[in-house]
Amino acid sequence: MTINQQSILFVDDEQNVLKSLRRLLHDEPWAMFFADSGDKGLEILGKEKIDLIISDVRMPGMDGIAFLKKVKGLYPHIVRIFLSGHADHKAVVQALAEGSAQQLLPKPWKNDELKEVLRGALKQAAALQKKNEGLQKIINSLASLPSMPDTYLKIKECLTNISNVSIDQIADLIEQDTSISAELLRWANSALFGQRHQVDTVKRAVLVLGLDIVEGLVLSESVFGSIAPRAAKGFDLKTFQTHSMACGITAKVLISELPYMDPKDEDRAFTAGLLHDIGKLIEARYLAEQFKKIIITARENKISMLKAEYEILATSHEEIGGYLADWWSLPAFIVNAIRWHHEPALCNADREIIAAVHVADVLVQQFEIGASGNYTLPEADPEIWARFQLTEETVSSMKESLLQLLD
């Protein structure tokens, strides 16, 4: 293995699977390691520098889910992918939601598709490694990372056990937090969710919005409430929150226009849009002096916050926010949208959601709705932008609808 050579660890208890992978990938330029158990995989990780792990789910002893959970805790920078048959679907979906892996490959796989996923994942790993040094320095400088907001933890526990919990119990729990209750009622009565009659109870709001949207709004309001930053000239929390809300709405609308999308993806895009910039809150709250320098640098040089962040911190709100979301074990689609919303082409998972958040972020800044802290308009990835087939007419209509919703 050479110094700059990228490496993959394959873990599967079936020797014929490992042999097939060896044959298929023998002429690829990567260093490859093979283990027939989670324990042997951990041994290799203790000795070798690994960029990407592909692990089977169903293995005796330590299964793939337990293995990748351990890897996430010990080596969070390594990109992790499940190799799974259909029978594992329910357990894998839960593990993906918890962030144990960033992507799923079917078993049996298609050779060309497998190679494409591996190349994309290694490209992502290279980007993460390149940026990781600055991020790690910042993380190490913090006395502690903020803990998951209590209200969200309680709601999440209820939703995890939804078969044993009633809507009344969820509503009662939400009503204990006045600001979150008010936020749910406000959204339930907005034109975005098409209500003709006044929604005047939290229970009715939960029914109108649906549990995915409720969870997202509780998470968003909890985060904004618990990580409220100190005042920084040039960064206003109220207008920043308006920017975040506008991104959530716009991402939801964009996803709704794509064919063959699961309706749940609209709700996920909404949540991802609301939270895409939480890294800026961490900077403003826990890195106050550096954050002021970032704002000044962006303003005086008329550049994006992203560019100013790399100059001052050698990392960005994308990376800091993604790290926090991963540490909190938020769903993978949220982690990926936060981490890759400026570079959507680098992530092969949750592509449509990340694309929608990327385009929403650009549009909302073009509309001058709220403020993200930038002093120059961002440019969209042309291929991602083209995916939504936006015309001047649809963009104008979108802006008008958005202004009405936020009025």
N, C-alpha and C positions, 0 to 999 in steps of 0.2 A: 504494500500500500504506500503510494507516494504522498508527499506532504499535502498537496492540494486536491488529491483524489477524493471524490465523495463516496460515502459508504452506506450500504443497506444491510440491515439484519432481518432475515426471514425466520419466523418461528412457527413451526407446525409439527405436530406429533407424527404425521404420516411421512415416512421416508420417501415414498413415491412422489409426493407433492414437492418435497425439497429437491429431488432429482430432476423433476420436470422444470422447476424454476432454474436450476443450474444449466440445463440444456438450452432452455429458451433464451437465457441472458448471457450465455458464455462469451459473446463477442461485444458486450457492452463495456464502456470504459470505467465502470464503477468497481470498487472493492466490495465483495459480497461475503457475508457471514451467515451461517445456517445453524439453527438450534432446534432440537426436537422436543423441547419443553420450556416452560417459562423460567424455571430455575437455571437452565443452561443459558437461556437468553440473558438473564441478569448477570451471569458470570462473564459473558462476552462484553456486556456493557461496562463492567468494571475494569476491563482491560483495553478496550478499543474505543476509538472516537467514532461514533455512529451518527449519521445525519437523518436516517429514515428507518422506521421499523414497520414491517408488514407482519401481522400476527393473525394466525387462525383463531377462531373463537372457541370452538369446542375441542378442548384438550383435557386429558386426565390430570388429576392433581390440580395444579394452578391453571385455571382456564385463561383464555385470551383476555377476557374482560378484567380479571384480577391482575393479570400480568401488566396490561397497559395502564391500569390505575397506578400500579407501583412505579412504572416508568414515568408517568406524568408527575408523580411526587418527587422522584429522584432526579429525573433529567427532563424538566419541562420544555427545554429548547428543542428536543427531538420531535420531528414530525411523526405522527402515529396513524396507521391505517389498519382497519379490521379487514380480514379475509373471512367471508362468512357465507354459509349456505342459507337457504330460505328458512330452514327450521329454527334458526337462531334469531329470527327477525325481531321479536318482541324485546328480548334481552339486549340486543345490539342497539335498537332505537333508544332504549333507556340509557345505555352506556354512552352513546353519541351525545345525547342530551346533557349528560353530566360532563362532557368534555374529555372522556377517556381517550377518544380518538377523534381525528379531524375529518376522517373520510371512511367510506365503506367500499370494498371491492367484492363483487359476487364470486361465488365459488360453485361450479367451475367458471373460470375466467375466459375472456377472449384475449388472445395473445397481443393483438395490436392495441386493444384498449388498456391492457395491463401496462404495456410499455409506455403508452401516452401518460397514464396516471403517474407512473414512477418518475418520468422526466419532469412532469409538472410539480410533483411533490419535492423533488430534489432542487428544482429552481426556487421553490418556496423556502426550502431549508437553507439554501445559499443566501437568500435575502435576509432571513432571520439571523443567520450566523453573522453576516456582515454588520447588522445593526445591534446585535446582542451585547456587544461590549459596552456601548454607551448606555443601553437600557439597564444592564446589570449594575453599572456604576451608580445610576440613579436609585435603583431599588435598594442597593446596599446602603445608600446615604440616608434612607428613611428609617426612623426609629421603629416604625411598624406600619403595615398597610392597613387601611380602614377595614373594619369587619363588615360582614354582610348586614344590611339594615334589619332590625328585629321584626318590623311589621312584615317585610317581604318573607322572611324566614317562616313566620307563622302561617302566612297565606300559602306559601309553597308547600308546607307540610300538609295543609288541608287538601290542596289540589292533588298532591301525590297519593292521598288516600280518599280520592273523590267518591269511590263506591261506598264508603262508610260515612261520608259527610254530606249534609244537606245544604242547599242554597241558603237556607235561613242561618245556618251556622257560619257560613262564609260571610254573609252580610253582617251578622252580629260582630264578627271579628274586625271587619273593615270599619264598621261604625265607631270602633274604639279610637280611630285616628281621624280627627276632624278634617284635616287638609286632604287626606286621600279620599275620604267620603265625598267632599266637595268636588274634587277633581273627577271622580267617576260620574257624578251627577252631571257635571258640565259636559263631559264627553258624550254621555248617553243622550243628552238633549241636543247635541249638535247635528247639523245637517249631514255630517259624514256618515252617521249611522241611520239616517232616514226616518227619524221618529215623527209621527204626526201628532202624538199626544204627549203632554208633559210627563216626564219621568221624575217622580218626586220622592222615591225611596231607594235606598241602596240596593235592596233585594231586586227591585225592578231594573235598576241600572245593570246589575250583574247579568240578569236574564237578557237584556237588550244587547249588551256588549259581547257576551260570550266569555268563557273562562280564559281563553288565550289572550284576549285584549285586556281583560281585568288583570291578569298576572303581569302583563307588560306595563300597564299604567301604574300598578302598585309598585313594581320595581323601579320605574322611572321616577315617580314622586318620592319614593323612599331614598333613592340615590341623591336626588337634588336636595332633599331635606337634610340628609345626614352628612353630605360632603359639601355643604355650603361654603364657598371660598371666602377668604378675606377680600376686602375691597381692593381692586387694582385699577388704577386709572387706565381707561381705554378698554376695560373689559367689564361689561355690565351683565350681572346674572340674569336679570329679567329679559333683556333682549337676546341673550344667549339661549335661554329656555324657549323663547319664541322661535328662534332658529331651529332648535331641536324638535319642537312640536311640528313646525312646518315641514321639516325633513321626514318625520314619521308619516304625516298625512300624504305627502307627495310620493314617498316610496310605496305606500299602500295603493295609491291610484295607479302608479306605473306598473306595478305587478298585476293589477286587475286587467290591464290591457294586453298582457302576454297570453298567448294561447296555451292550453293544456296545463294551466297552473292549478294546484290544489288551493281551494279557498283559504285554507289555513296559512298558506304562504303570504297572503295579503296581510293577515294579522301579525305574522312574524316580521314582515318588512316594516310594518308600522312600529313595532317594538324596537327593531334594530335601528330604525331612523331616529327614534327618540333618544337612544343611548349611544349613538355612534361617536360622539365627542366627549364621553365621560373622562377621557384622559386629560382634557383641559381643566376639568374640575380638580383632578388630583394635583396637577401642576399649580393651579391657583391657590389651593388650600395648603399643600405640603411643601411646595417649592416656591414660596411667595416671592422671594427676592429675584430668583432666576426668571420667574414668570413675568415680573415687571420688566426685566431686561428684554425678554422675548417680545412683549407688547411694544416697547420703545423701538426695538430693532425693526420689527415689522412695519411700524408706522413711519419711521424716518426713512427707511429704504424702500417703502411701498412694495413689500414682498409678502408672501403668505406666512402665516404662523408656522406652517410646516418647515419652511426653509429657515426661519428664525430659530426654531426649536433645535434643529440640527447644529446651527452655529453656536448656540448657547449650551445645550444639554448633550449634544451628540446622540440624541434619540428624539422621539416624537410622541405626541398625544395618542397616535394610533398604537404605538408599541406599549406605552405605559397603560393605556386603557385596556388593550387586549390582554396584557399580563394580569391586570386586576380582575378582569372578567373571567379569565381562565382560573385564577387563584380562587375566585368565588364559586367555581364550577357552574357558571351560567351555561345555558344551552349553547352548543357549538355554533349555531347560526348567528348568535349575538357576538360571541368571541370573534368569529371570522369577519363579521361586518365591521366591528370596531377596529380590528387589526389591519384590514385590507381595503377600507373604503376609498383610500387615495390611489391604491394600486390593485384594482379588482382583478386584473388579468393574472396576477400571481397566485390566486387561490382557486383550486379546482372544485372545492366543496361549496355548497350554498351559493352557486354562481348567480342565480337570478336575484336573490335577496341582496347580495353584495352589489350587484350591478344597479339595482333600483336605488339603494342608499347612495351610491356614488353619483348617479345622475341627479337624484333628489338634492343632494348637497350642493351641486353646481347650480341647479335651477333656482333654489331658494336664495342663494347669494346673488344670482343675476336679478331676481325679483326684488332684492333689497328688503327682505322680510326678516326681521330680527337681525342679529349680528353674531358671527362666529369668531370674531377677533382678527379676521383677515383684512389686509389693506390693499389687496389686489384680487381680482376675480379669478377663481380657479378655472382650469381648462379640463374638459371631460376627455376621457379616453375615447378616441373616435369610433373604435369598434364597439365599445360598450354603448355609447350614445346612439349609434345606428341601430342597435338592437330594438330600441323602443319606437323607431320610425316617427320621431317628433317633427311636426311641421310648425311654422310660425303661428298658425291658427290654433293648433292644439296647445302650444305653450302659452299663448295669450289667454285662452280659455282656462287653462290650469291655474294661472296666476290669479285670475279674477275669482275663481271658485275658492282658492286658498285664502285670499283676503277676506272673503265673506265668512268662511269657516272660523277664521281667527279673530273676527271683529268682536 
